[in-house]
């Protein structure tokens, strides 16, 4: 063949009829085909192997290897699967036509042949075959490119939740297509647990808004190895613009992420301590300020300067100084990880952003979401303890302290530089007081923080030093006017701080965990005192005790109650535990088990401050409660407020329907008392009858009020 011939489509004709070959040459060569003629099947197979024709024309009836065998043999060759093959037959025998297709024929023609029609059919088939070959080549190129780029594609059909993965995705997760079929549920197992919510939000958003989106997240392959991927998501719509599914691509970007992190560490991390540097911290601080402004939150920064660092550096050299800095950063990092006040808002690549080294012997700490600015003083006190421990520098023992300045957003500045400057100024003033001090930028804050720290110090000893007291506020039966119970209320009689009501110290006790000691003491003391009253023959009363969620959630709480009841030999039915709605709603199933366990001990259960929390009636019906306490915020508006009256009426009706007793709190006037007398409310509590009384005064009140009280 010459060059021009090689550019023509090659047609292989296999037929034992020489006449047909002459007609084919006359009609098909002029139509632009390069003809190769063979007179039997075996020769035709060899010619196919040598010339790899674009199309094949085979006669069915041939001696030796017939057309069916020849076609099947061609189909078995490496390049024969997609080559068009047309079978020639002298009859339209349906059985032979079916056999032709079964052996792999693309089409068939009837002899005698209409060469003009056949020419058009051959040209069309060659064109279609070439397009198919190009498509296969493009798919192969794309597949190789995707493999090199670690790029896979997927599709999710929403009508049946079926999911398609390309081979590249199977490679990413290191699974065999034959062994695993993805669906919308099991693919979650290959997404990092911390990223599942993030990924699903973007999938749902893409389906809802029809907007394309790109996200980055982590996957876990079958060998439990973590990889980073970038995913592009687009919606699929039908002809009615309705969403029928999602399509997308996933690219493995693990290597890119690793390189980015290396560059990032060089630019943003301190070489000695591996902590974030000043530049990085200021960037993050600016982002934190924006977030705090939007959410109306406070945060604080602590500016730390090591006391005595220069002397160690000068005496023992810079290597010893670097060892000291590493040890201090280790202690700070470890301590802050255990702190419930440290910031954890940065992404998962930078878990220590709450702490940075500014340079020299200066560190900076970010404390996010402060309930009170004074909480920063608690952390400062802890930091002083961490750093005060001796440091071993080789075979030498060194002692070092720290001075700290504290600035609070937004009081002490609304931009990063101002906050940092004011914290630095406060640190300078702390230095002037001597080593080991901290100071707020505002002196008034310093005083409040010191008082709070002082209270916390004394609080830990309050139970051991017998400084706690119980006062009892009577609960009066609405109809008879007799005292039927009391609420036990905690007081703290501190020699240093004076007499403290619960509002002054309960929140701090809950924060530092002392509430568990206080709560156990209250229950023990209530049982002990009730036992004393019983021995004096004062009669039967119900004593209500408030529970803290922290105390209630302890695994040892139920056994502790059982033990206390047994130790003091009291009838448990006198004891009522008051719980808030937020406590009940925190973990419903677990809560039900605990409440049932308490009920099995014989104690009663009351829902405190009803109407101010979740007030979910569906949940209320499930809990084994005995009574509801109507919050004083509703009672105080009675009888003048129609809204308050309606709310109280609704609560009373609900309680009656659920067979629950009711107690109205905060009754302070005769008008409120008279109004409640004319309702279905069972009991009343408030200053109208008595304030919370110390034990001896309550005993006298009890003795004086054994007879009915005039309520009107």
C-alpha positions in Angstrom: 0.0 0.0 0.0 1.2 3.5 -0.8 0.7 6.5 1.6 -2.6 7.6 0.0 -4.0 4.1 0.4 -3.2 3.9 4.1 -5.3 6.9 4.7 -8.4 5.2 3.2 -10.7 3.0 5.4 -9.6 -0.7 5.0 -12.4 -3.1 4.0 -11.7 -6.8 4.3 -13.9 -9.0 2.1 -14.0 -12.8 2.8 -15.9 -14.8 0.2 -15.2 -17.9 -1.9 -17.0 -16.3 -4.9 -14.5 -14.6 -7.2 -17.2 -12.8 -9.0 -18.2 -11.0 -5.8 -14.7 -9.8 -5.3 -14.7 -8.3 -8.8 -18.0 -6.5 -8.1 -16.7 -5.3 -4.8 -13.5 -3.9 -6.4 -15.5 -2.1 -9.0 -18.0 -0.5 -6.7 -16.2 -0.1 -3.4 -12.7 1.1 -4.4 -14.4 4.0 -6.3 -16.4 4.8 -3.1 -13.1 5.4 -1.2 -12.4 2.0 0.4 -9.0 0.2 0.4 -10.0 -3.4 -0.5 -8.4 -6.6 0.9 -9.8 -9.8 -0.6 -9.7 -13.3 0.8 -11.4 -16.4 -0.5 -11.7 -18.5 2.7 -12.1 -18.0 6.4 -8.6 -18.9 7.6 -7.0 -16.5 5.1 -9.4 -13.8 6.2 -8.4 -14.3 9.9 -4.7 -13.9 9.0 -5.5 -10.8 6.9 -7.4 -9.3 9.8 -4.5 -9.9 12.1 -2.1 -8.2 9.7 -4.1 -5.3 8.4 -6.5 -4.6 11.2 -9.3 -3.4 8.8 -11.9 -0.8 9.6 -14.8 -3.0 8.5 -15.3 -6.7 7.4 -17.6 -8.2 4.9 -18.1 -12.0 5.3 -20.1 -14.6 3.3 -22.0 -17.0 5.5 -21.7 -20.0 3.1 -18.0 -20.9 2.6 -16.2 -24.3 2.5 -14.0 -25.1 5.5 -14.4 -22.3 8.0 -17.8 -20.7 7.3 -18.8 -17.1 8.0 -20.2 -17.8 11.5 -16.9 -19.3 12.6 -14.9 -16.6 10.9 -16.9 -13.9 12.6 -16.6 -15.5 16.0 -12.9 -15.9 15.6 -12.5 -12.2 14.6 -14.4 -11.2 17.7 -12.0 -13.1 19.9 -9.0 -11.2 18.5 -7.6 -8.3 20.6 -8.6 -5.6 18.0 -11.7 -7.4 16.8 -14.2 -6.7 19.5 -15.4 -3.3 18.2 -14.8 -3.7 14.4 -18.0 -3.7 12.4 -18.7 -7.1 10.7 -21.4 -7.5 8.0 -22.6 -11.0 7.1 -23.7 -11.8 3.5 -26.4 -14.4 2.9 -28.5 -15.5 -0.1 -31.6 -15.9 1.9 -33.5 -14.1 4.7 -33.6 -17.2 6.8 -34.4 -15.9 10.3 -32.4 -18.8 11.9 -29.3 -17.9 10.0 -29.8 -14.2 10.7 -30.1 -15.0 14.4 -27.0 -17.2 14.2 -25.1 -14.3 12.5 -25.9 -11.9 15.3 -25.0 -14.6 17.9 -21.6 -15.1 16.4 -20.9 -11.3 16.7 -22.2 -9.8 13.4 -22.9 -6.1 13.4 -25.4 -6.3 10.5 -26.2 -8.5 7.5 -27.0 -8.0 3.7 -28.9 -10.2 1.2 -27.4 -11.4 -2.0 -27.5 -10.3 -4.8 -26.1 -7.1 -3.3 -27.3 -3.6 -4.0 -23.9 -2.1 -4.1 -25.0 1.5 -4.0 -27.0 0.9 -0.8 -24.2 -1.2 0.7 -21.7 1.5 0.0 -23.8 4.0 2.1 -24.2 1.5 4.9 -20.4 0.7 5.0 -19.5 4.4 5.0 -21.9 5.0 7.9 -20.6 2.1 9.9 -17.0 3.2 9.4 -17.9 6.6 10.5 -19.7 5.3 13.6 -16.9 2.9 14.3 -14.3 5.7 14.1 -16.4 7.8 16.5 -16.6 4.9 18.9 -12.8 4.3 18.7 -12.2 8.0 19.4 -14.6 7.9 22.3 -12.8 4.8 23.7 -9.4 6.5 23.2 -10.7 9.7 25.0 -12.1 7.6 27.8 -8.7 5.8 28.1 -6.8 9.2 28.1 -9.3 10.6 30.6 -9.0 7.5 32.8 -5.2 7.8 32.8 -5.3 11.5 33.4 -7.7 11.0 36.3 -5.5 8.2 37.7 -2.4 10.5 37.5 -4.4 13.4 39.1 -6.0 11.0 41.6 -9.4 12.3 40.5 -12.5 10.1 40.7 -16.2 10.8 39.9 -19.4 9.7 41.6 -23.2 10.0 41.1 -26.1 9.8 43.6 -29.6 9.1 42.3 -32.0 10.4 45.0 -35.0 8.3 43.9 -33.4 5.1 45.1 -30.3 6.4 47.0 -28.0 4.4 44.6 -24.4 5.6 44.4 -21.9 5.1 41.6 -18.2 5.3 42.2 -15.5 5.4 39.5 -12.5 3.1 39.7 -10.4 6.0 41.0 -12.6 6.3 44.1 -12.3 2.6 44.7 -8.5 3.1 44.5 -8.6 6.0 47.0 -10.4 3.9 49.6 -8.5 0.8 48.6 -11.5 -1.4 47.9 -12.4 -3.9 45.2 -15.5 -3.0 43.2 -16.6 -6.6 43.3 -16.5 -6.7 47.1 -18.2 -3.4 47.9 -21.3 -1.6 46.5 -21.6 2.0 47.7 -24.9 3.5 48.9 -25.9 6.7 50.6 -25.6 5.1 54.0 -22.4 3.0 54.0 -20.2 5.6 52.4 -20.3 7.6 55.6 -18.0 4.9 57.0 -15.3 6.3 54.7 -15.6 9.9 55.8 -13.8 11.1 58.9 -16.3 11.2 61.8 -15.5 14.9 62.5 -16.3 15.8 58.9 -19.5 13.8 58.2 -21.8 16.7 59.3 -19.8 19.2 57.2 -20.0 17.0 54.1 -23.7 16.2 54.5 -24.6 19.9 54.9 -22.9 20.7 51.6 -24.7 17.8 49.8 -28.0 18.9 51.1 -27.3 22.5 50.3 -26.4 21.6 46.7 -29.6 19.6 46.3 -31.6 22.4 47.7 -30.1 25.4 46.0 -28.9 23.7 42.8 -25.6 25.6 43.2 -22.3 23.9 42.6 -20.0 23.8 45.6 -16.4 22.7 46.4 -15.4 21.4 49.8 -12.3 19.8 51.4 -12.5 17.0 54.0 -10.9 13.8 55.2 -11.6 10.3 54.2 -10.5 7.0 55.9 -9.5 4.2 53.6 -10.0 0.5 54.2 -6.6 0.4 56.0 -7.8 3.1 58.4 -5.4 5.6 56.8 -6.4 9.3 56.6 -6.4 11.1 53.3 -7.4 14.6 52.3 -9.8 15.1 49.4 -11.4 18.0 47.5 -14.9 17.3 46.3 -17.0 19.3 43.7 -20.7 18.8 43.8 -23.4 19.7 41.2 -27.1 18.9 41.0 -28.7 16.8 38.3 -32.0 18.1 37.0 -34.7 16.5 34.7 -36.6 18.2 32.0 -38.9 19.7 34.6 -36.0 21.3 36.4 -36.5 18.9 39.3 -33.5 17.5 41.2 -33.0 13.8 40.5 -29.6 13.5 42.0 -26.1 14.8 42.5 -22.8 14.3 40.6 -19.4 15.2 41.6 -15.7 14.6 41.5 -13.3 13.7 44.3 -9.6 14.4 44.1 -6.9 13.2 46.5 -5.1 16.3 47.7 -3.2 14.6 50.6 0.3 15.5 49.2 -0.8 19.1 48.5 -2.1 19.4 52.0 1.2 18.0 53.4 3.2 20.5 51.4 0.9 23.4 52.4 1.3 22.4 56.1 5.1 22.3 55.8 5.1 25.8 54.2 2.6 27.0 56.8 4.7 25.7 59.7 7.7 27.6 58.4 5.8 30.8 58.0 3.6 30.7 61.1 5.2 28.6 63.8 8.0 29.3 66.2 11.1 27.2 65.5 12.0 26.6 69.1 8.7 25.8 70.7 6.7 24.8 67.6 3.9 27.1 68.8 2.1 29.6 66.6 4.1 32.8 66.2 3.0 36.4 66.6 2.0 36.8 63.0 -0.3 33.7 63.0 -1.8 34.6 66.4 -2.7 38.1 65.3 -4.5 36.8 62.2 -6.4 34.3 64.3 -7.2 37.0 66.9 -8.7 39.2 64.2 -11.0 36.3 63.2 -11.9 35.7 66.8 -12.9 39.3 67.2 -15.2 39.2 64.2 -16.9 36.0 65.5 -17.3 37.5 69.0 -18.8 40.7 67.6 -21.4 38.7 65.6 -22.3 36.4 68.5 -21.9 39.1 71.3 -19.4 37.1 73.3 -16.5 38.0 75.5 -13.0 36.6 75.4 -9.7 37.4 77.1 -6.1 37.3 76.2 -3.3 36.7 78.7 0.1 38.2 78.1 2.8 36.1 79.8 6.3 37.2 80.5 8.7 34.8 82.3 10.3 36.1 85.5 14.1 35.4 85.6 14.5 34.1 82.1 17.2 36.5 81.2 19.3 35.4 84.2 19.1 31.7 83.1 19.9 32.6 79.5 22.9 34.7 80.6 24.2 32.2 83.2 23.7 28.8 81.4 23.6 29.9 77.7 21.1 30.0 74.9 20.8 26.3 74.6 19.6 26.1 78.2 17.2 29.0 77.5 15.7 27.1 74.6 15.2 24.0 76.8 13.4 26.2 79.3 11.2 27.7 76.6 10.3 24.2 75.3 9.4 23.0 78.8 7.3 26.0 79.6 5.4 25.7 76.3 4.9 22.0 77.0 3.4 22.7 80.4 1.2 25.5 79.1 -0.1 23.3 76.2 -0.8 20.4 78.5 -2.6 22.5 81.1 -4.7 24.4 78.5 -5.8 21.1 76.9 -7.3 20.2 80.3 -8.9 23.6 80.8 -12.6 24.2 80.0 -11.8 27.8 79.2 -9.2 27.5 76.4 -10.2 28.3 72.9 -10.9 25.4 70.6 -12.4 27.2 67.6 -9.5 26.8 65.1 -9.5 24.1 62.5 -8.2 20.6 63.2 -4.8 21.3 61.7 -3.9 23.8 64.5 -5.1 22.4 67.9 -2.8 24.7 69.9 -3.9 28.1 68.6 -5.0 29.1 72.1 -1.3 29.5 72.9 1.4 31.3 70.9 5.0 32.5 71.5 5.4 36.2 70.7 9.2 36.2 70.9 11.9 36.1 73.6 10.3 35.0 76.8 6.8 36.2 76.0 3.7 34.0 75.4 0.1 34.8 74.7 -3.0 32.8 75.5 -6.6 33.2 74.2 -9.5 32.3 76.4 -12.7 32.2 74.5 -16.4 32.4 75.5 -16.0 33.7 79.0 -19.1 33.6 81.2 -17.4 36.3 83.3 -14.3 38.2 82.6 -13.1 37.2 86.0 -12.8 33.6 84.9 -9.5 34.6 83.2 -8.1 35.0 86.7 -8.8 31.4 87.4 -6.7 30.3 84.5 -4.0 32.8 85.4 -3.8 31.3 88.9 -3.5 27.8 87.4 -0.7 29.0 85.0 1.3 30.3 87.9 1.1 26.9 89.5 2.2 25.1 86.3 5.2 27.3 85.8 6.3 27.5 89.5 7.3 23.8 89.4 11.1 23.3 89.2 12.6 22.9 85.7 15.5 20.5 85.0 18.0 21.9 82.5 20.3 19.0 82.0 21.7 18.3 85.5 20.7 21.7 86.8 17.4 22.6 88.5 16.0 26.0 87.7 13.1 27.9 89.2 11.1 30.5 87.3 7.9 32.5 87.7 5.6 34.4 85.4 4.0 37.8 85.3 0.7 38.2 83.4 -1.4 41.0 82.0 -5.1 40.4 81.0 -7.2 42.3 78.6 -10.9 41.5 77.8 -12.8 42.0 74.6 -14.6 44.3 74.0 -14.0 46.3 77.2 -10.3 46.7 76.7 -10.2 47.0 72.9 -12.0 46.0 69.8 -9.1 45.2 67.5 -6.2 42.8 67.8 -3.4 45.3 68.3 -5.2 47.3 71.0 -6.1 44.1 73.0 -2.5 43.0 72.7 -1.1 46.4 73.7 -3.4 46.7 76.7 -2.6 43.2 77.9 1.1 44.1 77.6 0.5 47.3 79.7 -1.3 45.3 82.3 1.6 42.8 82.4 4.0 45.7 82.9 2.0 46.8 85.9 2.0 43.3 87.3 5.8 43.2 87.0 6.0 46.3 89.1 4.3 44.5 91.9 7.1 41.9 92.0 7.4 38.4 90.5 4.5 36.0 90.1 1.6 38.5 89.8 -1.2 39.0 87.3 -3.2 42.1 86.6 -6.3 43.0 84.6 -6.2 46.1 82.4 -9.1 47.4 84.6 -8.4 47.7 88.3 -12.1 47.1 89.1 -11.9 43.7 87.4 -8.8 42.8 89.4 -10.7 43.4 92.6 -13.7 41.3 91.5 -11.4 38.5 90.3 -9.5 38.4 93.6 -12.8 38.2 95.5 -13.9 35.3 93.3 -10.6 33.5 93.7 -10.7 34.1 97.4 -14.3 32.6 97.5 -13.1 29.6 95.6 -10.2 29.0 98.0 -12.6 29.1 101.0 -15.3 27.1 99.2 -13.2 24.0 99.1 -13.0 23.9 102.9 -16.6 24.9 103.6 -18.0 21.3 104.2 -15.0 20.2 106.2 -15.2 23.3 108.5 -19.0 22.9 108.9 -19.8 26.3 107.4 -22.9 25.3 105.5 -26.4 25.8 106.8 -29.9 24.7 105.7 -32.8 27.1 105.9 -36.3 25.8 105.4 -39.2 27.7 103.7 -42.6 26.4 104.6 -45.0 25.0 102.0 -48.7 25.5 103.0 -51.7 23.5 101.9 -54.1 25.7 100.0 -57.3 24.4 101.5 -56.5 23.5 105.1 -53.9 26.2 105.7 -51.6 23.7 107.4 -47.9 23.4 106.7 -47.4 20.2 104.7 -43.8 20.6 103.7 -40.7 22.8 103.3 -38.0 23.5 100.8 -34.5 23.1 102.1 -32.3 26.0 100.9 -28.5 26.2 101.2 -26.6 29.0 102.9 -22.9 29.5 103.5 -21.8 31.1 106.7 -18.1 32.0 106.0 -16.0 33.5 108.7 -14.0 35.4 106.0 -16.7 36.3 103.6 -19.8 36.6 105.8 -23.2 35.1 105.4 -23.8 34.2 101.7 -27.1 33.4 100.0 -26.9 30.7 97.2 -27.0 33.3 94.3 -23.5 34.4 95.5 -21.7 31.1 95.3 -23.8 28.3 93.6 -22.7 29.1 90.0 -19.0 29.1 91.1 -19.5 25.8 92.9 -21.0 24.3 89.7 -18.0 25.5 87.6 -15.3 24.1 89.9 -17.2 20.9 90.8 -17.6 21.7 94.5 -21.3 21.5 94.0 -21.0 17.7 94.3 -19.8 18.1 97.9 -22.4 20.7 98.7 -25.2 18.6 97.2 -24.3 15.5 99.1 -24.1 17.6 102.3 -27.5 19.1 101.7 -29.2 15.6 101.2 -27.4 14.2 104.3 -28.3 17.2 106.4 -31.9 17.1 105.4 -32.2 13.4 106.2 -30.4 13.8 109.5 -32.5 16.8 110.6 -35.8 15.1 109.5 -34.8 12.1 111.7 -34.3 14.4 114.6 -37.7 16.0 114.1 -39.4 12.6 113.9 -37.9 11.6 117.2 -39.3 14.8 118.7 -42.8 13.8 117.4 -43.3 16.9 115.3 -45.3 15.0 112.7 -45.0 14.3 108.9 -43.6 16.8 106.4 -42.3 16.7 102.9 -38.8 18.2 102.5 -37.9 19.4 99.0 -34.2 19.5 97.9 -32.9 21.1 94.7 -30.6 19.0 92.6 -27.7 20.2 90.4 -27.4 18.6 87.0 -23.7 18.0 87.6 -24.5 16.1 90.8 -27.4 14.2 89.3 -25.3 13.0 86.3 -22.7 11.3 88.5 -22.8 7.5 88.2 -22.6 7.2 92.0 -25.6 9.4 92.7 -28.3 6.7 93.0 -26.2 4.5 95.3 -25.3 7.5 97.4 -29.0 8.4 98.0 -29.8 4.8 99.0 -26.9 4.8 101.4 -27.9 8.1 103.0 -31.5 7.0 103.5 -30.3 3.8 105.1 -27.8 5.5 107.4 -30.3 8.0 108.8 -33.2 5.4 109.0 -35.8 7.7 107.5 -38.9 7.0 105.4 -37.8 8.0 101.9 -41.3 9.3 101.1 -40.6 12.5 103.0 -37.9 13.5 100.5 -38.7 15.3 97.3 -36.0 16.1 94.7 -36.6 19.1 92.5 -35.3 19.0 89.0 -35.3 21.6 86.2 -36.8 21.2 82.8 -33.3 21.5 81.2 -32.1 18.6 83.3 -34.9 16.4 82.1 -34.4 17.2 78.5 -30.7 16.7 78.4 -30.7 12.9 77.9 -34.2 11.6 77.9 -33.7 7.8 77.8 -30.9 7.9 80.4 -32.9 10.4 82.5 -35.9 8.0 82.6 -33.8 5.2 83.9 -32.4 7.4 86.7 -35.8 8.8 87.6 -37.2 5.3 87.8 -34.3 4.2 90.0 -35.0 7.1 92.4 -38.7 6.3 92.4 -37.9 2.7 93.3 -36.1 4.1 96.4 -39.4 5.7 97.5 -38.5 9.4 97.0 -40.8 11.9 95.3 -39.9 14.0 92.2 -40.9 17.5 91.4 -40.4 19.6 88.3 -39.1 23.0 89.4 -39.8 26.4 87.7 -42.3 24.8 85.4 -43.1 26.9 82.3 -39.7 28.7 82.1 -37.9 26.0 80.1 -38.7 23.5 77.4 -42.3 22.7 78.6 -42.5 19.8 76.2 -45.8 18.1 77.1 -44.9 14.9 75.2 -41.8 14.4 77.4 -43.6 15.5 80.6 -46.1 12.7 80.3 -43.2 10.1 80.2 -41.4 11.2 83.4 -42.5 9.6 86.7 -43.1 13.0 88.4 -45.2 13.7 91.5 -45.6 17.5 91.3 -45.1 20.7 89.4 -43.8 23.9 90.9 -45.2 27.0 89.2 -42.5 29.5 88.7 -42.6 32.8 90.8 -42.3 34.8 87.5 -45.9 33.9 86.8 -47.2 34.1 90.3 -45.9 37.6 90.9 -48.1 39.0 88.1 -51.3 37.6 89.8 -54.1 38.6 89.9 -53.7 41.7 87.8 -52.2 40.1 84.6 -54.6 38.3 82.4 -51.7 36.6 80.6 -50.2 35.3 83.9 -53.6 34.1 85.0 -54.1 32.2 81.7 -50.6 30.6 82.0 -51.2 29.6 85.6 -54.6 28.2 84.8 -53.2 26.2 81.9 -50.5 24.7 84.1 -53.0 23.8 86.8 -55.3 22.1 84.2 -52.3 20.2 82.7 -51.2 19.0 86.2 -54.7 17.9 87.0 -55.0 16.0 83.7 -51.6 14.3 84.5 -52.6 13.6 88.1 -49.7 15.8 89.4 -49.7 18.0 92.6 -49.0 21.7 92.2 -47.0 24.2 94.3 -47.1 27.9 93.6 -43.7 29.6 94.4 -43.1 33.2 95.3 -46.5 34.1 96.9 -45.9 37.4 98.6 -49.3 39.2 98.8 -52.7 38.4 100.2 -54.2 39.1 96.7 -52.0 36.4 95.2 -52.9 34.0 98.0 -56.6 34.6 97.7 -56.5 34.1 93.9 -54.7 30.8 94.2 -57.1 29.6 96.9 -59.8 29.8 94.3 -58.0 27.6 91.9 -57.0 23.9 91.9 -53.5 24.7 93.2 -52.6 22.2 95.9 -49.9 24.2 97.9 -48.4 27.6 98.3 -44.9 28.8 99.1 -43.5 32.3 99.6 -42.7 35.2 101.8 -46.4 35.9 102.5 -46.2 33.0 104.9 -42.5 32.9 105.8 -39.0 33.6 104.6 -36.6 30.6 104.6 -35.9 30.0 108.3 -32.9 28.5 110.2 -33.5 25.2 111.9 -34.6 26.4 115.3 -36.8 29.1 113.9 -38.4 26.7 111.5 -39.0 24.2 114.4 -40.9 26.9 116.3 -42.9 27.9 113.2 -43.8 24.2 112.8 -44.9 23.9 116.4 -47.0 27.1 116.2 -48.7 26.1 112.9 -49.8 22.6 113.5 -53.4 24.0 113.6 -55.0 25.4 110.4 -53.9 28.8 109.3 -56.3 31.5 108.2 -55.4 32.0 104.5 -57.8 34.7 103.5 
